[in-house]
Amino acid sequence: MALFAAAAFWGVRGAWGKALVLLTLGAGLALTTRGGPRGSSKQTVRAEPLGLKEARDLLGVSDTASRAEIREAYNRLMRMAHPDHGGTAGLAAQLNAARDRLLKGP
């Protein structure tokens, strides 16, 4: 924005050479910082469904864990792995998938 304002200033004062250079620089910077067409940088990653053993291992619960124990393990791990608390979105998604797999069944 500042380059466009400076170009307007020099254009009004009659310095067309400076105005043209600043307009060209401003347009070039505006185009290169946008990052290309919208939506092209996002990629969808499909995760394979978790098996029961993998889900139990991820949450750290036994084969005979109750629904309350599964929820407690999920909550404990999510407090550490949530992206708002320094964790990653990928790990939080895995924990969500493991909880859903164990609570909703096959």
N, C-alpha and C positions, 0 to 999 in steps of 0.2 A: 504494500500500500504506500509506503513511504517513497518508493521510486516513482510511482504514478503521480504523487503529489509534487515531487520535485520536477518531474517532466512538465506538469501543468504550470508550475511556477516559471520555469525557463521558457516555456512556450509563450506565456503571456508577456514576458520581458523581451521577446523577439529573438531569443537564442535557439533557433530551430534545430541546430545541429545537436546541442546538448539534450534538448527535449526528445529528439528522435532516439538518441543513444539510450537515455534513461527509460523510455517506453519499451525499447527492444529488450533491455536487461530485465525490466519488470515482468514483461510477458514471458520471457524465457524462464525466469525463476518460478513464476506462477505455474507454468506447465510442468516443470520438472519436479516440483514438490508435491503435486497432487497424487502421484503414485499410480497413474494409469487409470483405466476404466474401472468404474465402481464394481465391487464384487469379485474382481479377478484375483485378489490376493487371498481370499478365504478358500480354504479347502475343507471339505467334509471328510472326516475320518470315520469309517465304520468299524466299530469294535466287534470282535467275535463274541457271542454270548458266553458267559461264564458257566462253567460246570459247578455242581454243588460243592465238590471238594475244593476247587479254586476259590469259590466265594467264601467258604468256611476258613480257608487258609488266610485269605486277605483280611478278613475281620478278626481272625484269631479266636474262633469259637469252636467248640467240639461238635461231634456228630449229634449229640443229644441236647444241644443248646435250646433253651426255650425262646419264645418270641421276645420276652423281656430281656434275656441275656444278649440276643442279637441286637436289639435296639440300643442297649447300654454300650456294647462294643462299638457300634456304628457311631453313636454320639461322642464317645471318647475319642475315637480316631478322627472324626470330622472336625472336632474342635482344633486339632493340630493341622489337618490337611486342607481346611477351607481356604480358598484363594484370598479371602478378606483377612485372614490371619497368617499370611505368609506361605501358605501351601500352593499347590498347583491345581489348575482346573482339571488336568488329566487324572490326577490321583483322586480328586473329589468325585469325578465321574465314575471311576472304578469302584469307589466305596459305595456310591449310590447303586450301581449295578449289582454289586454283591448283596447289599441289603435287600434290594427288590427281588433278587433271585431266591434268597433264603426265606423271605417273608411271604412271597406270593406263590412259592412252590414251583413245581415243574410246569 
